[in-house]
Amino acid sequence: MALITKFHLLILAVTIATAGVIIFRVPADFAFPAHWQGSGADWLWPRNPAIAVAPLVELLLIGGFWMLGRALTPGHLARVRHVLDPALTLALAIAFACQLALLLVGVGADIDLFRITAGVLAAVFLITGIVLFEAERHTYAGLRLPWPIPGDRAWRRVHRSAGGTGVIIAVALAVVVWLDPGPGITVLAMVASLVLLPTLSALYTLLLGRLPE
């Protein structure tokens, strides 16, 4: 029961194809402005290293999720697939959106896809946070981890903490979008949000889930 689907591989292929378009459409000595200081850019991304990041990140994600799928038992994979599949799809889609944003910047388009992507991600985290906060024990929306969450009160503590964290992350990411510090800070904020919520949620299950009832 594979965790990596043809759709995930399609996103990777389109991301690599977008890099090829950038190579043909954007001069080799072009540098993408990542942060503005006054009227000038003080942080630049050289073209070739910049367009290599998204495909490499997607390859790492696909490889990591493939190994995770092999490590889980079929029964456990069936229980967590509905969480892992959209999580991988979201991460790959964000990497592709950033690659497409580089293309738009390189050809001189006015669309700031970095901010649009971060705004959409903030909305996703806001919805996820609310769903987690309101989740009942053993619902489809609950956290699914290799270890159980003992007791109803522990379940509520963990999910309300995770849900509140999701809302805080969403607000912080929305503030970054509003302030528009540049693609560099925006991308770092998106990466941090994608890492923080699952990491802190797992920690909540280990720490808050073990508190006395």
N, CA, C and O of each residue as an XYZ file, in Angstrom:
852
protein
N       0.857     -1.189      0.000
C       0.000      0.000      0.000
C       0.894      1.240      0.000
O       1.287      1.707      1.069
N       1.221      1.779     -1.165
C       2.193      2.846     -1.298
C       1.621      4.165     -0.818
O       0.436      4.447     -0.995
N       2.486      4.973     -0.205
C       2.079      6.298      0.244
C       2.295      7.331     -0.848
O       1.587      8.337     -0.895
N       3.268      7.097     -1.731
C       3.554      8.003     -2.836
C       2.656      7.647     -4.015
O       2.640      6.502     -4.466
N       1.909      8.630     -4.513
C       0.982      8.401     -5.615
C       1.515      9.016     -6.911
O       2.505      9.747     -6.908
N       0.846      8.706     -7.999
C       1.217      9.289     -9.293
C       1.018     10.806     -9.281
O       1.740     11.537     -9.959
N       0.046     11.268     -8.516
C      -0.190     12.713     -8.436
C       0.996     13.420     -7.796
O       1.387     14.499     -8.241
N       1.574     12.822     -6.755
C       2.761     13.400     -6.123
C       3.917     13.472     -7.118
O       4.632     14.473     -7.175
N       4.097     12.421     -7.892
C       5.163     12.414     -8.887
C       4.892     13.423     -9.993
O       5.821     13.997    -10.560
N       3.609     13.638    -10.299
C       3.257     14.639    -11.310
C       3.654     16.037    -10.843
O       4.180     16.826    -11.628
N       3.406     16.349     -9.566
C       3.796     17.658     -9.042
C       5.305     17.837     -9.158
O       5.775     18.907     -9.545
N       6.069     16.796     -8.825
C       7.523     16.852     -8.954
C       7.924     17.113    -10.404
O       8.787     17.948    -10.673
N       7.300     16.400    -11.330
C       7.639     16.555    -12.746
C       7.329     17.966    -13.240
O       8.114     18.543    -13.994
N       6.207     18.520    -12.828
C       5.840     19.880    -13.250
C       6.800     20.905    -12.648
O       7.144     21.893    -13.297
N       7.229     20.672    -11.418
C       8.194     21.577    -10.783
C       9.517     21.578    -11.540
O      10.108     22.634    -11.768
N       9.977     20.392    -11.929
C      11.220     20.291    -12.699
C      11.042     20.944    -14.067
O      11.946     21.621    -14.558
N       9.870     20.740    -14.684
C       9.605     21.365    -15.982
C       9.605     22.888    -15.863
O      10.086     23.584    -16.757
N       9.067     23.402    -14.763
C       9.074     24.857    -14.544
C      10.504     25.375    -14.434
O      10.813     26.460    -14.928
N      11.372     24.607    -13.790
C      12.784     24.991    -13.725
C      13.381     25.074    -15.132
O      14.173     25.968    -15.429
N      12.990     24.127    -15.993
C      13.468     24.169    -17.370
C      12.994     25.405    -18.110
O      13.750     25.997    -18.882
N      11.751     25.799    -17.882
C      11.220     27.015    -18.508
C      12.008     28.237    -18.027
O      12.330     29.126    -18.815
N      12.315     28.269    -16.726
C      13.087     29.396    -16.198
C      14.455     29.475    -16.872
O      14.927     30.562    -17.203
N      15.087     28.325    -17.072
C      16.404     28.303    -17.716
C      16.340     28.910    -19.116
O      17.252     29.624    -19.533
N      15.254     28.618    -19.838
C      15.124     29.122    -21.207
C      14.647     30.574    -21.259
O      14.974     31.295    -22.202
N      13.878     31.012    -20.256
C      13.266     32.338    -20.315
C      13.999     33.402    -19.509
O      13.844     34.595    -19.770
N      14.801     32.976    -18.526
C      15.456     33.936    -17.630
C      16.969     33.850    -17.838
O      17.518     32.748    -17.849
N      17.652     34.976    -18.003
C      19.110     34.951    -18.231
C      19.857     34.267    -17.089
O      19.434     34.314    -15.934
N      20.969     33.635    -17.432
C      21.743     32.870    -16.452
C      22.307     33.743    -15.340
O      22.497     33.265    -14.222
N      22.578     35.013    -15.626
C      23.152     35.894    -14.608
C      22.085     36.641    -13.810
O      22.409     37.530    -13.022
N      20.821     36.288    -14.007
C      19.742     36.958    -13.284
C      19.755     36.530    -11.822
O      20.012     35.369    -11.504
N      19.471     37.491    -10.930
C      19.374     37.193     -9.498
C      18.004     37.638     -9.009
O      17.590     38.774     -9.241
N      17.302     36.731     -8.326
C      15.971     37.029     -7.822
C      16.083     37.849     -6.532
O      16.795     37.446     -5.613
N      15.393     38.992     -6.450
C      15.408     39.761     -5.201
C      14.613     39.035     -4.122
O      13.437     38.728     -4.313
N      15.255     38.761     -2.987
C      14.604     38.026     -1.905
C      14.205     38.925     -0.739
O      13.314     38.574      0.036
N      14.855     40.080     -0.606
C      14.527     40.998      0.481
C      14.914     42.401      0.059
O      15.955     42.616     -0.563
N      14.054     43.360      0.408
C      14.298     44.750      0.024
C      14.717     45.575      1.225
O      14.134     45.473      2.305
N      15.724     46.382      1.022
C      16.173     47.340      2.030
C      16.077     48.723      1.409
O      16.914     49.110      0.592
N      15.047     49.466      1.805
C      14.815     50.743      1.158
C      14.357     50.520     -0.271
O      13.384     49.806     -0.516
N      15.060     51.131     -1.213
C      14.687     51.010     -2.624
C      15.487     49.943     -3.361
O      15.294     49.741     -4.560
N      16.389     49.255     -2.651
C      17.209     48.246     -3.305
C      17.141     46.909     -2.611
O      16.795     46.823     -1.433
N      17.478     45.855     -3.352
C      17.464     44.499     -2.797
C      18.793     44.220     -2.110
O      19.853     44.411     -2.705
N      18.740     43.767     -0.857
C      19.971     43.440     -0.129
C      20.140     41.934      0.052
O      21.075     41.484      0.716
N      19.237     41.161     -0.539
C      19.349     39.703     -0.491
C      18.926     39.190     -1.855
O      17.779     39.364     -2.266
N      19.869     38.551     -2.562
C      19.612     38.090     -3.922
C      19.804     36.579     -4.015
O      20.682     36.005     -3.372
N      18.959     35.950     -4.833
C      19.088     34.524     -5.117
C      19.607     34.353     -6.545
O      18.891     34.692     -7.487
N      20.829     33.838     -6.741
C      21.290     33.529     -8.094
C      20.351     32.528     -8.771
O      19.793     31.655     -8.106
N      20.179     32.649    -10.070
C      19.157     31.864    -10.776
C      19.282     30.366    -10.574
O      18.329     29.728    -10.126
N      20.425     29.791    -10.889
C      20.537     28.327    -10.878
C      20.360     27.710     -9.496
O      19.597     26.753     -9.360
N      21.042     28.224     -8.451
C      20.770     27.660     -7.118
C      19.317     27.837     -6.692
O      18.749     26.958     -6.045
N      18.712     28.973     -7.052
C      17.334     29.238     -6.622
C      16.355     28.232     -7.217
O      15.480     27.725     -6.515
N      16.498     27.938     -8.516
C      15.522     27.051     -9.157
C      15.776     25.580     -8.825
O      14.939     24.725     -9.115
N      16.930     25.284     -8.217
C      17.208     23.892     -7.842
C      16.597     23.529     -6.495
O      16.446     22.347     -6.186
N      16.242     24.532     -5.686
C      15.794     24.269     -4.319
C      14.481     23.493     -4.291
O      14.384     22.471     -3.612
N      13.463     23.968     -5.023
C      12.144     23.325     -4.967
C      12.181     21.859     -5.411
O      11.637     21.009     -4.706
N      12.805     21.528     -6.556
C      12.884     20.104     -6.917
C      13.612     19.256     -5.883
O      13.200     18.129     -5.608
N      14.706     19.793     -5.299
C      15.439     19.032     -4.290
C      14.589     18.809     -3.040
O      14.594     17.718     -2.469
N      13.860     19.844     -2.617
C      12.982     19.708     -1.457
C      11.905     18.656     -1.732
O      11.606     17.829     -0.871
N      11.330     18.692     -2.926
C      10.291     17.721     -3.266
C      10.842     16.299     -3.311
O      10.176     15.357     -2.880
N      12.062     16.143     -3.834
C      12.684     14.813     -3.839
C      12.901     14.305     -2.419
O      12.663     13.131     -2.135
N      13.349     15.182     -1.528
C      13.553     14.799     -0.127
C      12.226     14.418      0.530
O      12.152     13.433      1.264
N      11.186     15.197      0.263
C       9.871     14.892      0.837
C       9.351     13.552      0.334
O       8.875     12.732      1.119
N       9.440     13.334     -0.963
C       8.952     12.078     -1.537
C       9.753     10.903     -0.998
O       9.185      9.864     -0.659
N      11.078     11.064     -0.916
C      11.907      9.993     -0.361
C      11.583      9.715      1.092
O      11.486      8.558      1.502
N      11.411     10.784      1.882
C      11.088     10.607      3.293
C       9.740      9.946      3.501
O       9.617      9.043      4.329
N       8.728     10.377      2.766
C       7.401      9.779      2.911
C       7.374      8.354      2.371
O       6.629      7.514      2.873
N       8.184      8.078      1.348
C       8.270      6.704      0.843
C       8.835      5.779      1.914
O       8.315      4.686      2.138
N       9.910      6.227      2.580
C      10.486      5.411      3.650
C       9.521      5.271      4.815
O       9.446      4.210      5.436
N       8.775      6.340      5.120
C       7.781      6.268      6.187
C       6.696      5.259      5.844
O       6.264      4.491      6.705
N       6.254      5.257      4.596
C       5.246      4.292      4.170
C       5.731      2.858      4.258
O       4.958      1.950      4.566
N       7.022      2.655      3.985
C       7.592      1.306      4.096
C       7.734      0.885      5.550
O       7.617     -0.298      5.868
N       7.988      1.852      6.441
C       8.220      1.527      7.850
C       6.915      1.208      8.582
O       6.920      0.407      9.517
N       5.804      1.815      8.176
C       4.531      1.582      8.851
C       3.926      0.254      8.437
O       4.091     -0.193      7.302
N       3.235     -0.361      9.357
C       2.505     -1.584      9.026
C       1.308     -1.227      8.149
O       0.842     -0.089      8.185
N       0.803     -2.179      7.362
C      -0.358     -1.876      6.505
C      -1.550     -1.333      7.282
O      -2.242     -0.428      6.815
N      -1.791     -1.889      8.479
C      -2.915     -1.422      9.278
C      -2.743      0.010      9.743
O      -3.671      0.815      9.672
N      -1.541      0.320     10.222
C      -1.310      1.679     10.707
C      -1.280      2.669      9.551
O      -1.754      3.797      9.691
N      -0.730      2.261      8.415
C      -0.707      3.138      7.253
C      -2.124      3.463      6.796
O      -2.410      4.588      6.388
N      -3.000      2.478      6.867
C      -4.395      2.715      6.482
C      -5.053      3.731      7.408
O      -5.908      4.502      6.971
N      -4.662      3.741      8.691
C      -5.273      4.663      9.646
C      -4.755      6.087      9.505
O      -5.482      7.041      9.781
N      -3.490      6.242      9.072
C      -2.902      7.586      9.010
C      -2.801      8.127      7.591
O      -2.379      9.267      7.394
N      -3.178      7.335      6.611
C      -3.031      7.758      5.213
C      -3.808      9.032      4.920
O      -3.348      9.879      4.154
N      -4.992      9.174      5.531
C      -5.820     10.348      5.250
C      -5.193     11.632      5.783
O      -5.621     12.727      5.418
N      -4.181     11.508      6.645
C      -3.448     12.673      7.144
C      -2.169     12.877      6.344
O      -1.861     13.999      5.942
N      -1.422     11.799      6.109
C      -0.129     11.908      5.441
C      -0.266     12.288      3.974
O       0.531     13.071      3.458
N      -1.266     11.740      3.303
C      -1.432     12.017      1.870
C      -1.656     13.505      1.602
O      -0.922     14.089      0.805
N      -2.646     14.141      2.242
C      -2.819     15.580      1.990
C      -1.661     16.422      2.516
O      -1.366     17.478      1.957
N      -0.997     15.967      3.587
C       0.149     16.722      4.101
C       1.272     16.757      3.070
O       1.872     17.807      2.840
N       1.559     15.616      2.451
C       2.589     15.567      1.416
C       2.162     16.376      0.198
O       2.969     17.102     -0.381
N       0.901     16.254     -0.191
C       0.404     17.012     -1.336
C       0.536     18.510     -1.095
O       0.942     19.249     -1.992
N       0.195     18.961      0.109
C       0.298     20.382      0.444
C       1.744     20.859      0.375
O       2.026     21.909     -0.203
N       2.660     20.093      0.962
C       4.063     20.491      0.964
C       4.626     20.549     -0.461
O       5.356     21.479     -0.805
N       4.286     19.559     -1.282
C       4.760     19.556     -2.671
C       4.158     20.716     -3.457
O       4.839     21.337     -4.273
N       2.888     21.005     -3.213
C       2.220     22.094     -3.924
C       2.835     23.438     -3.581
O       2.957     24.304     -4.448
N       3.228     23.624     -2.316
C       3.853     24.878     -1.909
C       5.212     25.033     -2.587
O       5.564     26.121     -3.044
N       5.974     23.940     -2.651
C       7.267     23.999     -3.328
C       7.082     24.346     -4.807
O       7.841     25.141     -5.361
N       6.070     23.747     -5.442
C       5.803     24.075     -6.846
C       5.383     25.530     -7.007
O       5.817     26.202     -7.942
N       4.536     26.023     -6.097
C       4.079     27.411     -6.174
C       5.259     28.376     -6.063
O       5.301     29.393     -6.755
N       6.216     28.055     -5.193
C       7.407     28.897     -5.062
C       8.239     28.870     -6.347
O       8.802     29.887     -6.752
N       8.311     27.696     -6.984
C       9.041     27.600     -8.244
C       8.347     28.429     -9.327
O       8.999     29.124    -10.107
N       7.029     28.344     -9.361
C       6.269     29.135    -10.330
C       6.419     30.632    -10.045
O       6.471     31.446    -10.967
N       6.487     30.984     -8.753
C       6.679     32.383     -8.378
C       8.017     32.901     -8.904
O       8.109     34.046     -9.346
N       9.061     32.056     -8.856
C      10.355     32.458     -9.403
C      10.251     32.736    -10.899
O      10.845     33.689    -11.403
N       9.498     31.903    -11.602
C       9.305     32.120    -13.041
C       8.622     33.459    -13.294
O       9.030     34.210    -14.180
N       7.585     33.758    -12.518
C       6.864     35.016    -12.703
C       7.759     36.218    -12.415
O       7.707     37.226    -13.120
N       8.586     36.102    -11.367
C       9.523     37.187    -11.065
C      10.527     37.346    -12.198
O      10.849     38.463    -12.605
N      11.017     36.218    -12.702
C      12.040     36.258    -13.740
C      11.570     36.860    -15.043
O      12.354     37.487    -15.756
N      10.289     36.680    -15.369
C       9.770     37.224    -16.629
C       9.148     38.610    -16.431
O       8.628     39.206    -17.374
N       9.207     39.116    -15.191
C       8.736     40.470    -14.948
C       7.250     40.610    -14.690
O       6.703     41.703    -14.842
N       6.580     39.533    -14.302
C       5.146     39.609    -14.023
C       4.898     40.350    -12.709
O       5.748     40.350    -11.818
N       3.739     40.974    -12.597
C       3.395     41.745    -11.401
C       2.753     40.902    -10.307
O       2.565     41.387     -9.191
N       2.415     39.658    -10.601
C       1.740     38.797     -9.627
C       2.746     38.326     -8.585
O       3.759     37.718     -8.929
N       2.473     38.604     -7.311
C       3.356     38.170     -6.218
C       2.837     36.823     -5.694
O       2.100     36.759     -4.710
N       3.242     35.760     -6.380
C       2.737     34.433     -6.029
C       3.274     33.959     -4.682
O       2.653     33.114     -4.038
N       4.410     34.483     -4.248
C       4.927     34.117     -2.929
C       3.929     34.530     -1.842
O       3.605     33.736     -0.959
N       3.452     35.759     -1.910
C       2.490     36.237     -0.914
C       1.149     35.515     -1.041
O       0.514     35.193     -0.036
N       0.727     35.265     -2.267
C      -0.536     34.542     -2.465
C      -0.450     33.148     -1.852
O      -1.374     32.705     -1.170
N       0.665     32.459     -2.099
C       0.848     31.115     -1.548
C       0.866     31.137     -0.031
O       0.241     30.296      0.614
N       1.585     32.106      0.545
C       1.632     32.215      2.003
C       0.256     32.533      2.574
O      -0.105     32.031      3.639
N      -0.511     33.360      1.879
C      -1.861     33.670      2.334
C      -2.772     32.454      2.319
O      -3.547     32.239      3.251
N      -2.678     31.660      1.262
C      -3.467     30.424      1.188
C      -3.050     29.459      2.291
O      -3.897     28.820      2.916
N      -1.732     29.354      2.533
C      -1.250     28.469      3.590
C      -1.733     28.937      4.957
O      -2.079     28.114      5.805
N      -1.760     30.254      5.181
C      -2.278     30.780      6.448
C      -3.738     30.381      6.634
O      -4.152     30.023      7.736
N      -4.519     30.445      5.553
C      -5.921     30.034      5.632
C      -6.044     28.543      5.945
O      -6.914     28.136      6.715
N      -5.168     27.731      5.346
C      -5.176     26.285      5.611
C      -4.875     26.011      7.081
O      -5.535     25.181      7.706
N      -3.881     26.702      7.632
C      -3.539     26.501      9.043
C      -4.648     26.990      9.967
O      -4.892     26.395     11.017
N      -5.313     28.062      9.583
C      -6.419     28.554     10.398
C      -7.542     27.524     10.461
O      -8.065     27.234     11.537
N      -7.911     26.975      9.306
C      -8.968     25.957      9.268
C      -8.535     24.705     10.029
O      -9.311     24.129     10.792
N      -7.274     24.292      9.809
C      -6.757     23.108     10.498
C      -6.774     23.310     12.001
O      -7.152     22.407     12.747
N      -6.362     24.498     12.452
C      -6.358     24.783     13.883
C      -7.746     24.725     14.483
O      -7.929     24.169     15.566
N      -8.723     25.286     13.803
C     -10.092     25.263     14.304
C     -10.630     23.836     14.351
O     -11.276     23.439     15.321
N     -10.357     23.067     13.289
C     -10.828     21.668     13.238
C     -10.210     20.853     14.361
O     -10.908     20.086     15.025
N      -8.898     21.009     14.583
C      -8.237     20.278     15.662
C      -8.781     20.686     17.026
O      -8.984     19.841     17.898
N      -9.016     21.978     17.207
C      -9.515     22.468     18.497
C     -10.888     21.882     18.815
O     -11.189     21.590     19.972
N     -11.712     21.714     17.798
C     -13.079     21.228     18.002
C     -13.210     19.713     17.846
O     -14.303     19.177     18.028
N     -12.132     19.015     17.516
C     -12.214     17.581     17.232
C     -12.633     16.786     18.465
O     -12.175     17.051     19.577
N     -13.495     15.824     18.254
C     -13.895     14.909     19.318
C     -13.036     13.653     19.251
O     -12.431     13.362     18.220
N     -12.987     12.925     20.332
C     -12.136     11.731     20.396
C     -12.550     10.723     19.329
O     -13.732     10.432     19.148
N     -11.544     10.196     18.628
C     -11.711      9.182     17.594
C     -12.447      9.692     16.372
O     -13.022      8.897     15.628
N     -12.446     11.015     16.141
C     -13.047     11.532     14.923
C     -12.026     11.486     13.798
O     -10.831     11.299     14.027
N     -12.521     11.659     12.575
C     -11.661     11.644     11.388
C     -10.627     12.766     11.450
O      -9.532     12.645     10.901
N     -10.986     13.853     12.123
C     -10.113     15.023     12.145
C      -9.035     14.955     13.216
O      -8.194     15.851     13.281
N      -9.030     13.928     14.056
C      -8.074     13.877     15.150
C      -6.667     13.551     14.707
O      -6.442     13.095     13.586
N      -5.709     13.794     15.610
C      -4.313     13.469     15.341
C      -4.138     11.958     15.260
O      -4.743     11.212     16.030
N      -3.310     11.518     14.327
C      -3.026     10.094     14.164
C      -1.520      9.892     14.243
O      -0.783     10.298     13.344
N      -1.062      9.255     15.336
C       0.361      9.044     15.572
C       0.595      7.584     15.959
O      -0.346      6.882     16.330
N       1.858      7.119     15.873
C       2.120      5.722     16.228
C       1.784      5.389     17.665
O       1.549      4.224     17.982
N       1.755      6.397     18.561
C       1.456      6.137     19.959
C       0.057      6.679     20.283
O      -0.365      7.676     19.697
N      -0.656      6.042     21.198
C      -2.016      6.484     21.523
C      -2.030      7.671     22.470
O      -1.041      7.956     23.145
N      -3.172      8.366     22.514
C      -3.404      9.433     23.485
C      -4.372      8.869     24.521
O      -5.550      8.681     24.220
N      -3.898      8.598     25.732
C      -4.750      7.931     26.715
C      -5.745      8.878     27.369
O      -5.361      9.940     27.860
N      -7.005      8.509     27.379
C      -8.000      9.262     28.129
C      -8.621     10.409     27.368
O      -7.978     11.023     26.516
N      -9.883     10.699     27.679
C     -10.618     11.767     27.012
C     -10.080     13.142     27.356
O     -10.014     14.010     26.484
N      -9.690     13.366     28.619
C      -9.176     14.676     29.012
C      -7.829     14.959     28.339
O      -7.553     16.088     27.932
N      -7.000     13.924     28.228
C      -5.716     14.086     27.542
C      -5.951     14.422     26.070
O      -5.253     15.257     25.495
N      -6.939     13.766     25.472
C      -7.285     14.044     24.075
C      -7.656     15.520     23.898
O      -7.188     16.177     22.967
N      -8.495     16.031     24.795
C      -8.919     17.426     24.689
C      -7.742     18.375     24.891
O      -7.603     19.358     24.164
N      -6.889     18.078     25.886
C      -5.723     18.940     26.123
C      -4.829     19.012     24.895
O      -4.421     20.091     24.467
N      -4.535     17.844     24.336
C      -3.626     17.781     23.197
C      -4.219     18.499     21.992
O      -3.535     19.289     21.342
N      -5.489     18.231     21.688
C      -6.081     18.786     20.474
C      -6.364     20.274     20.605
O      -6.262     21.004     19.619
N      -6.718     20.740     21.795
C      -6.921     22.172     21.949
C      -5.599     22.923     21.909
O      -5.540     24.050     21.416
N      -4.541     22.312     22.421
C      -3.216     22.935     22.328
C      -2.744     22.970     20.873
O      -2.241     23.989     20.401
N      -2.911     21.847     20.169
C      -2.510     21.801     18.764
C      -3.349     22.753     17.927
O      -2.827     23.432     17.043
N      -4.659     22.804     18.205
C      -5.520     23.705     17.463
C      -5.183     25.160     17.714
O      -5.150     25.962     16.781
N      -4.932     25.506     18.966
C      -4.536     26.880     19.283
C      -3.224     27.255     18.625
O      -3.054     28.381     18.157
N      -2.294     26.306     18.588
C      -1.017     26.550     17.920
C      -1.224     26.789     16.436
O      -0.592     27.669     15.852
N      -2.107     26.010     15.820
C      -2.397     26.198     14.404
C      -2.947     27.578     14.110
O      -2.579     28.198     13.111
N      -3.825     28.064     14.975
C      -4.395     29.408     14.790
C      -3.318     30.473     14.958
O      -3.269     31.429     14.184
N      -2.452     30.318     15.963
C      -1.366     31.292     16.183
C      -0.425     31.330     14.984
O      -0.015     32.405     14.547
N      -0.082     30.157     14.455
C       0.789     30.090     13.283
C       0.123     30.763     12.093
O       0.775     31.477     11.331
N      -1.178     30.534     11.934
C      -1.912     31.154     10.824
C      -1.879     32.673     10.926
O      -1.667     33.361      9.928
N      -2.085     33.190     12.121
C      -2.063     34.645     12.322
C      -0.665     35.206     12.054
O      -0.520     36.248     11.415
N       0.361     34.507     12.546
C       1.736     34.971     12.333
C       2.079     34.993     10.849
O       2.712     35.932     10.366
N       1.657     33.952     10.124
C       1.932     33.896      8.687
C       1.154     34.986      7.949
O       1.659     35.572      6.992
N      -0.065     35.253      8.389
C      -0.849     36.331      7.780
C      -0.182     37.684      7.996
O      -0.222     38.542      7.114
N       0.430     37.882      9.158
C       1.146     39.131      9.432
C       2.334     39.280      8.486
O       2.603     40.373      7.989
N       3.044     38.179      8.239
C       4.165     38.214      7.296
C       3.666     38.608      5.908
O       4.292     39.418      5.224
N       2.539     38.033      5.496
C       1.969     38.373      4.189
C       1.616     39.857      4.135
O       1.861     40.525      3.131
N       1.044     40.361      5.211
C       0.631     41.767      5.247
C       1.829     42.711      5.192
O       1.804     43.712      4.477
N       2.878     42.388      5.951
C       4.053     43.262      6.004
C       4.895     43.172      4.735
O       5.604     44.119      4.397
N       4.825     42.051      4.035
C       5.549     41.842      2.777
C       7.042     42.137      2.924
O       7.538     43.093      2.327
N       7.769     41.331      3.711
C       9.203     41.576      3.890
C      10.056     41.105      2.716
O      11.264     41.338      2.700
N       9.444     40.448      1.737
C      10.178     39.930      0.591
C      10.046     38.425      0.495
O       9.719     37.770      1.484
N      10.298     37.856     -0.699
C      10.147     36.406     -0.887
C      10.984     35.564      0.072
O      10.549     34.495      0.501
N      12.192     36.043      0.412
C      13.068     35.249      1.281
C      12.445     34.994      2.639
O      12.357     33.846      3.075
N      12.011     36.047      3.313
C      11.396     35.913      4.634
C      10.073     35.162      4.518
O       9.735     34.366      5.393
N       9.327     35.409      3.449
C       8.037     34.738      3.257
C       8.217     33.233      3.123
O       7.475     32.459      3.728
N       9.199     32.817      2.331
C       9.461     31.388      2.162
C       9.915     30.767      3.483
O       9.460     29.682      3.846
N      10.803     31.443      4.198
C      11.254     30.921      5.492
C      10.095     30.797      6.475
O      10.042     29.845      7.254
N       9.164     31.753      6.445
C       7.997     31.698      7.320
C       7.110     30.509      6.965
O       6.576     29.847      7.855
N       6.949     30.235      5.676
C       6.145     29.078      5.262
C       6.797     27.768      5.694
O       6.122     26.863      6.184
N       8.112     27.672      5.510
C       8.822     26.458      5.919
C       8.700     26.250      7.426
O       8.438     25.141      7.893
N       8.893     27.334      8.180
C       8.796     27.230      9.637
C       7.405     26.781     10.068
O       7.273     25.956     10.973
N       6.371     27.312      9.431
C       5.002     26.931      9.805
C       4.727     25.469      9.494
O       4.063     24.780     10.270
N       5.234     24.993      8.366
C       5.023     23.590      7.987
C       5.748     22.634      8.925
O       5.302     21.504      9.127
N       6.853     23.075      9.494
C       7.616     22.226     10.421
C       7.053     22.327     11.838
O       6.963     21.326     12.549
N       6.677     23.534     12.241
C       6.286     23.762     13.631
C       5.007     23.040     14.034
O       4.970     22.394     15.081
N       3.958     23.140     13.223
C       2.674     22.585     13.654
C       2.739     21.074     13.872
O       2.334     20.617     14.941
N       3.227     20.270     12.917
C       3.293     18.828     13.190
C       4.263     18.477     14.317
O       4.007     17.554     15.091
N       5.386     19.215     14.412
C       6.357     18.914     15.458
C       5.784     19.198     16.843
O       5.885     18.371     17.749
N       5.178     20.381     16.997
C       4.600     20.729     18.295
C       3.403     19.836     18.628
O       3.201     19.485     19.790
N       2.620     19.472     17.635
C       1.479     18.579     17.884
C       1.946     17.234     18.400
O       1.346     16.670     19.316
N       3.029     16.713     17.806
C       3.575     15.435     18.285
C       4.101     15.580     19.711
O       3.919     14.688     20.539
N       4.754     16.705     19.993
C       5.251     16.929     21.360
C       4.099     17.038     22.358
O       4.210     16.560     23.487
N       3.001     17.660     21.948
C       1.843     17.764     22.838
C       1.318     16.379     23.213
O       0.925     16.140     24.354
N       1.318     15.469     22.233
C       0.817     14.120     22.548
C       1.730     13.407     23.545
O       1.270     12.613     24.365
N       3.026     13.700     23.466
C       3.978     13.049     24.374
C       3.977     13.684     25.761
O       4.132     12.979     26.758
N       3.804     15.013     25.842
C       3.901     15.718     27.102
C       2.532     15.895     27.764
O       2.316     15.423     28.881
N       1.618     16.568     27.083
C       0.301     16.810     27.658
C      -0.531     15.546     27.752
O      -1.366     15.401     28.644
N      -0.292     14.625     26.812
C      -1.061     13.379     26.826
C      -0.688     12.452     27.978
O      -1.411     11.503     28.279
N       0.434     12.731     28.612
C       0.880     11.867     29.713
C       0.591     12.475     31.094
O       0.911     11.873     32.119
N      -0.012     13.665     31.113
C      -0.340     14.281     32.398
C      -1.455     13.489     33.102
O      -2.273     12.852     32.437
N      -1.491     13.526     34.437
C      -2.550     12.807     35.158
C      -3.938     13.310     34.770
O      -4.138     14.501     34.530
N      -4.881     12.393     34.713
C      -6.255     12.760     34.358
C      -6.900     13.567     35.486
O      -8.058     13.968     35.374
